[in-house]
């Protein structure tokens, strides 16, 4: 198999440069988001941004974005309900002794 002609390589990169750039930028955001899940930072938000970027070119990334959104919504609901329970517990009068 002969090596590709340099002109063919340039044409390939020209035709696919948008997809390559989206893939690289989206992957960087996804990897940073995954790292921020265990390190300080807004991991879920950065992960969602990465999947949104990748979702413009890839169907699997759009599906992953939807799963990420639903997971974030469930986590937010749990935080809100825990906050309400804590608020109700704080308003209760202490028992008389």
N, C-alpha and C positions, 0 to 999 in steps of 0.2 A: 504494500500500500504506500503510494508516494506521499511525501509530506505536503501539507496544504500550501498553496500559493499565498504569499503575504497579502496580496490584494484580496483573496478570498477571506482571509482572517479579518482584515479591516472591514470588509462588507458585512461579515457575520457580526462583529462587534457593533457596527453602526446600526444594523437591524435590531439587535437585541440589547442595546445599551440601556434602554429604559427598564427592561425587565431585570437586567443585571444590577442596576443601581437600586431598584426597589428591593430586590432580594438581599443585597448587602445591607442596606439601611434597615430594613425590617428585621433581619437576623440580629443586627447589633442591638436593636431595641428589645427583642425577645430575650436575648442572652442577658442584657442588663437587667431586665425585669425579673428574670429567674434568679439572678444574683441578689437582687434587692429583696426577694422573698425571705432570704436568711440574713441579709445585711440591712443596715438602716437605709430607708428610702421608700418611695411609693411604688413598690413592686408590682401590685396588681394594675395600677394605672399605666406604668411603662410597658408592662406585658400586653395590655389591651391596645396601646398605641402601636406596638410592634405588629400585633395580629391585624390591626386595621390597615397598616401599610402593606403588609403581605397579602391581605385580603383583596387588594385592588388587582392582583395578578393571579392569585391561587385560590381555588375554591376551598381547599382544606383549611386554609388560614381564616377564611370568612366563617367557617363552621367553628373553628377554635375560638374566634372572637365572640361568637354567640354563647359558647360555653363559659368563657371568661366573664362575660357580662352577667349571665345568670348566677354564677358563683359569687360574684361581687354583690349582686342584689341580695342573695341569701345571707351573706355575711353582714351586710348593712342592716338587714331586718333583724338578725340575731343581736347585733349591737344595740339597736333601738329598743328591742324588747327587754334586754338586760338592763338598759338604762332606766326604763320605766319601772321595772321590778325594784331596782335599787332606790329609785325616788319614792316609791310607795313604802318601802321598808324604812326609809329615813323619816317619813312623815308620821309613822305610827308612834303612839304614845308609849313610853316604857311602862311595864307593869308596876302597879303599886306594891310596896312591900310592907 
